[in-house]
Amino acid sequence: MNAVGIVDAVAYGLVYYVVASGLSLILGSLRVLTLAHGSAYLAGTWLVWQLHADTVTGYLAAVAAAIPIGVALGAVSAALTWPLRSHGHLAQALATLGLSLIAAQAFAAATGGGWLAATAPPPLDAIVTLAGARYPAYRLLFIATASVIALTLWWVMSRTRAGLAVRAVADDPAMAASIGIRPATVHTLVFAAGTVLAVVAGVIAAPIVPGGPGTDEQMLVMSLLIVVLGGAGDLRGTFVAALATGAIATVGVVAFPAVAPFLLFALLVTVVAVRPSGLGSRRWV
C-alpha cells in the first residue's frame, strides 16, 4: 500500500467515524437504534448544495447551519422515541425508520433525486504533491478536522460533567434521576448531539462522499457495521473499527476487487464470533 492509499483509507475511515460516532453515542447511552441516522448525513450534503458551499461564504454558512439543523432533527427523533420507550426497542426503531423514509422523499423532492456534486471552496480545492502523486488538499484538511472532532468527543464523554451525566443515565436511569439528572433531558440532548455529528459529517465530507440516492442507506449500514465492530458507546473501538472499514473499503477494492464486497462482512462475522462486545476494551473512553 503506498502513501496515497493509506491517506485515502484514513480519510474514508474518518468520514465513517464522524457519522458512526453519533450513532454509537445514541445507541450506547439511550439504547435506541435510530434508523434515520443516515438521513442526517444526507441533510448535511443538502446544506452544501443549497448554500453553495463551493464558495468560502457558502461553506462557512453550511457548517454553521449544520448545528441548528442537527439539533432540530435530533429533537424530533428524541420526541418521537421517548414516549415509545415502554413499547420496546422495535417500536422506536420502526418510528425512526418512518422518519428516514419521509426524509428520503423530501430529499428527492427538493433535489430532483439526483446526485449533489460538491467541491471544496477555494483555496481548499488545491492539489498538493503527496509521495510524488497529486492529491486533493481538502482531504488532508478533512483528516485534521475529523481528528479534532474525535478527540473533542472523547474528552467530553470521559472528562466532563456532561459526559458523566450521560454515562449515569446509560448505566442506571432511576439512580441518575434520584440525584437530579433528568433522563428525558439527557435523551433529547444525546439525540441532538449524535445527529449534529452526522449532519456536520455530511457538510465537511460532501466533497469526499457526496449526497444522492442511497447515500443515507450507505451511511446507515456502514455506521451500524462500525458500531457493532467497535462496540456501542465505545468511542475508541468505534474509531478503530472505522479506520479498518475505511481501509477495506478503499484498499480492498484495488487489491482484492473480486472479494472486496464480502471483506467487511467477513470482518464483522469474525469479530462477532471472537469478541461479541466489539473491538474496544470498555465503554465511553
C-alpha positions as CSV (number, residue, x, y, z in Angstrom):
1,M,0.0,0.0,0.0
2,N,1.5,3.4,-1.0
3,A,1.2,6.6,0.9
4,V,-1.7,7.9,-1.2
5,G,-3.6,4.7,-0.5
6,I,-3.0,5.0,3.2
7,V,-4.2,8.6,3.4
8,D,-7.3,7.7,1.3
9,A,-8.1,4.9,3.7
10,V,-7.7,7.2,6.7
11,A,-9.9,9.8,5.1
12,Y,-12.7,7.5,4.3
13,G,-12.4,5.8,7.7
14,L,-12.8,9.2,9.4
15,V,-15.8,10.0,7.3
16,Y,-17.4,6.8,8.6
17,Y,-16.2,7.6,12.1
18,V,-17.8,11.0,12.4
19,V,-21.1,9.6,11.3
20,A,-20.9,6.4,13.3
21,S,-19.7,8.1,16.5
22,G,-23.1,9.8,16.7
23,L,-24.9,6.5,16.3
24,S,-22.6,4.9,18.8
25,L,-23.4,7.7,21.3
26,I,-27.2,7.3,20.8
27,L,-27.3,3.5,20.9
28,G,-24.8,3.2,23.7
29,S,-26.4,5.7,26.1
30,L,-30.0,5.6,25.1
31,R,-30.4,2.0,23.9
32,V,-32.2,3.4,20.9
33,L,-31.4,2.2,17.4
34,T,-32.2,5.1,15.1
35,L,-32.6,4.1,11.5
36,A,-32.8,7.8,10.5
37,H,-29.1,8.4,11.2
38,G,-28.1,8.2,7.5
39,S,-30.7,10.8,6.7
40,A,-28.9,13.3,8.9
41,Y,-25.7,12.9,6.8
42,L,-27.9,13.4,3.7
43,A,-29.2,16.6,5.3
44,G,-25.6,17.9,5.6
45,T,-25.0,17.2,1.9
46,W,-28.2,19.1,1.1
47,L,-26.9,22.1,3.0
48,V,-23.7,22.1,1.0
49,W,-25.8,22.1,-2.2
50,Q,-28.4,24.6,-1.1
51,L,-26.0,27.1,0.4
52,H,-23.4,26.9,-2.5
53,A,-20.6,25.6,-0.3
54,D,-18.2,25.8,-3.2
55,T,-17.6,29.3,-2.1
56,V,-16.0,30.3,1.2
57,T,-19.1,32.2,2.4
58,G,-21.4,29.3,1.5
59,Y,-19.1,26.7,3.1
60,L,-19.0,28.6,6.4
61,A,-22.7,29.1,6.2
62,A,-23.3,25.4,5.7
63,V,-21.0,24.5,8.6
64,A,-22.8,27.0,10.8
65,A,-26.3,25.8,9.7
66,A,-25.3,22.1,10.4
67,I,-25.5,22.6,14.2
68,P,-29.1,24.0,14.5
69,I,-30.3,21.7,11.7
70,G,-28.8,18.7,13.6
71,V,-30.3,19.8,16.9
72,A,-33.7,20.2,15.3
73,L,-33.6,16.8,13.6
74,G,-32.3,15.2,16.8
75,A,-35.0,16.8,18.9
76,V,-37.7,15.4,16.5
77,S,-36.2,11.9,16.8
78,A,-36.0,12.3,20.6
79,A,-39.6,13.5,20.9
80,L,-40.7,10.6,18.7
81,T,-38.8,7.8,20.5
82,W,-39.1,8.9,24.2
83,P,-42.9,8.1,24.5
84,L,-42.2,4.7,22.9
85,R,-39.6,3.6,25.4
86,S,-42.1,1.4,27.2
87,H,-43.0,-0.4,24.0
88,G,-39.6,-1.8,23.4
89,H,-36.7,-1.1,21.0
90,L,-38.5,-2.4,17.9
91,A,-41.2,0.3,18.2
92,Q,-38.5,3.0,18.5
93,A,-36.6,1.6,15.5
94,L,-39.7,1.5,13.4
95,A,-40.5,5.0,14.3
96,T,-37.1,6.3,13.2
97,L,-37.4,4.1,10.0
98,G,-40.5,6.1,9.2
99,L,-38.6,9.3,9.7
100,S,-35.9,8.1,7.3
101,L,-38.5,7.2,4.6
102,I,-40.0,10.7,4.9
103,A,-36.6,12.3,4.8
104,A,-35.7,10.3,1.6
105,Q,-38.8,11.5,-0.1
106,A,-38.2,15.1,1.0
107,F,-34.7,15.0,-0.3
108,A,-35.8,13.6,-3.7
109,A,-38.5,16.3,-4.0
110,A,-36.0,19.1,-3.1
111,T,-33.2,18.0,-5.3
112,G,-34.9,16.1,-8.1
113,G,-33.5,12.8,-6.9
114,G,-30.1,13.4,-8.5
115,W,-26.5,13.4,-7.1
116,L,-25.4,16.6,-5.5
117,A,-21.9,17.2,-6.7
118,A,-19.8,19.0,-4.1
119,T,-16.4,20.7,-4.4
120,A,-14.3,22.3,-1.7
121,P,-14.2,26.1,-1.8
122,P,-11.0,27.9,-2.8
123,P,-8.3,27.8,-1.6
124,L,-9.2,24.4,-0.1
125,D,-9.7,22.9,-3.5
126,A,-5.9,23.0,-4.1
127,I,-3.9,20.0,-5.2
128,V,-0.8,19.0,-3.3
129,T,2.0,16.6,-4.0
130,L,1.9,13.5,-1.8
131,A,4.6,10.8,-2.2
132,G,5.1,12.0,-5.8
133,A,1.4,11.9,-6.6
134,R,-1.2,14.7,-7.0
135,Y,-3.7,14.6,-4.1
136,P,-6.6,16.9,-3.0
137,A,-5.6,19.2,-0.2
138,Y,-9.1,19.2,1.2
139,R,-8.9,15.5,2.1
140,L,-5.9,16.3,4.3
141,L,-7.8,19.1,5.9
142,F,-10.7,16.8,6.5
143,I,-8.5,14.3,8.2
144,A,-7.2,17.0,10.6
145,T,-10.8,18.3,11.3
146,A,-12.2,14.8,11.9
147,S,-9.3,14.0,14.2
148,V,-10.1,17.1,16.3
149,I,-13.8,16.1,16.4
150,A,-12.8,12.6,17.6
151,L,-10.6,14.0,20.3
152,T,-13.2,16.5,21.4
153,L,-15.9,13.9,21.6
154,W,-13.6,11.6,23.7
155,W,-12.8,14.4,26.0
156,V,-16.4,15.4,26.5
157,M,-17.6,11.9,27.3
158,S,-14.7,10.9,29.5
159,R,-13.6,14.2,31.3
160,T,-16.7,16.4,31.7
161,R,-19.8,16.6,33.8
162,A,-21.9,16.3,30.7
163,G,-20.3,13.0,29.8
164,L,-20.7,11.8,33.4
165,A,-24.4,12.6,33.3
166,V,-24.8,10.6,30.0
167,R,-22.9,7.7,31.4
168,A,-25.0,7.8,34.6
169,V,-28.3,7.7,32.7
170,A,-27.0,4.9,30.5
171,D,-26.0,2.7,33.5
172,D,-28.9,3.4,35.8
173,P,-31.6,5.9,34.8
174,A,-33.5,5.6,38.1
175,M,-30.4,6.3,40.2
176,A,-29.5,9.2,37.9
177,A,-33.0,10.7,38.3
178,S,-32.6,10.4,42.1
179,I,-29.6,12.6,42.1
180,G,-31.2,15.3,40.0
181,I,-30.3,14.2,36.5
182,R,-33.3,14.3,34.2
183,P,-33.3,11.3,31.8
184,A,-35.7,12.9,29.4
185,T,-33.4,15.9,29.0
186,V,-30.4,13.7,28.6
187,H,-32.3,11.7,26.0
188,T,-33.0,14.8,23.9
189,L,-29.5,16.3,24.3
190,V,-27.8,13.0,23.3
191,F,-30.0,12.6,20.3
192,A,-29.3,16.2,19.3
193,A,-25.5,15.7,19.7
194,G,-25.4,12.5,17.8
195,T,-27.5,13.9,15.0
196,V,-25.3,17.1,14.8
197,L,-22.3,14.9,14.3
198,A,-23.9,13.2,11.3
199,V,-25.1,16.5,9.8
200,V,-21.7,18.1,10.3
201,A,-20.1,15.0,8.7
202,G,-22.4,15.5,5.7
203,V,-21.2,19.1,5.3
204,I,-17.5,18.6,5.6
205,A,-17.3,15.2,3.9
206,A,-19.6,16.0,0.9
207,P,-16.6,16.5,-1.4
208,I,-15.5,13.0,-0.5
209,V,-18.8,11.2,-0.2
210,P,-21.5,13.3,-2.0
211,G,-25.2,13.0,-1.3
212,G,-27.5,11.3,-3.7
213,P,-29.9,8.4,-4.0
214,G,-28.9,5.7,-1.5
215,T,-26.3,7.7,0.4
216,D,-28.4,7.7,3.5
217,E,-28.7,3.9,3.3
218,Q,-25.0,3.5,2.7
219,M,-24.1,5.7,5.7
220,L,-26.6,3.9,7.9
221,V,-25.3,0.5,7.0
222,M,-21.7,1.5,7.4
223,S,-22.4,3.1,10.7
224,L,-24.3,0.1,12.1
225,L,-21.4,-2.2,10.9
226,I,-18.8,0.0,12.6
227,V,-20.8,0.3,15.9
228,V,-21.2,-3.5,16.0
229,L,-17.4,-3.9,15.3
230,G,-16.4,-1.2,17.8
231,G,-19.0,-1.7,20.5
232,A,-21.9,0.6,21.2
233,G,-20.7,3.5,23.3
234,D,-17.1,2.6,22.9
235,L,-15.6,5.6,21.1
236,R,-12.1,4.1,20.9
237,G,-13.5,0.9,19.5
238,T,-15.6,2.8,17.0
239,F,-12.5,4.8,15.9
240,V,-10.5,1.6,15.3
241,A,-13.4,-0.1,13.5
242,A,-14.0,3.0,11.3
243,L,-10.3,3.0,10.2
244,A,-10.4,-0.7,9.5
245,T,-13.6,-0.2,7.5
246,G,-12.1,2.7,5.5
247,A,-9.0,0.5,4.7
248,I,-11.1,-2.3,3.5
249,A,-13.5,-0.1,1.5
250,T,-10.6,1.7,-0.3
251,V,-7.6,-0.6,-0.5
252,G,-9.6,-3.8,-0.7
253,V,-11.4,-2.7,-3.8
254,V,-8.0,-2.2,-5.5
255,A,-6.1,-5.2,-4.1
256,F,-8.9,-7.7,-4.0
257,P,-11.7,-6.5,-6.4
258,A,-13.4,-9.9,-6.7
259,V,-14.0,-10.3,-3.0
260,A,-14.0,-6.7,-1.8
261,P,-17.8,-6.6,-1.2
262,F,-17.5,-9.5,1.2
263,L,-14.4,-8.4,3.2
264,L,-16.4,-6.1,5.5
265,F,-18.9,-8.8,6.3
266,A,-16.2,-11.4,6.8
267,L,-14.6,-9.0,9.3
268,L,-17.9,-8.5,11.0
269,V,-18.6,-12.2,11.4
270,T,-15.1,-12.8,12.7
271,V,-15.3,-10.1,15.3
272,V,-18.8,-11.0,16.5
273,A,-17.6,-14.7,16.8
274,V,-14.4,-13.9,18.7
275,R,-15.3,-10.7,20.6
276,P,-19.0,-10.1,20.7
277,S,-18.6,-6.9,22.7
278,G,-16.6,-5.3,19.9
279,L,-13.0,-4.3,19.3
280,G,-13.0,-1.8,22.1
281,S,-12.0,-2.6,25.7
282,R,-14.7,-0.7,27.6
283,R,-17.4,1.9,27.0
284,W,-17.1,5.6,26.8
285,V,-13.4,6.0,26.7
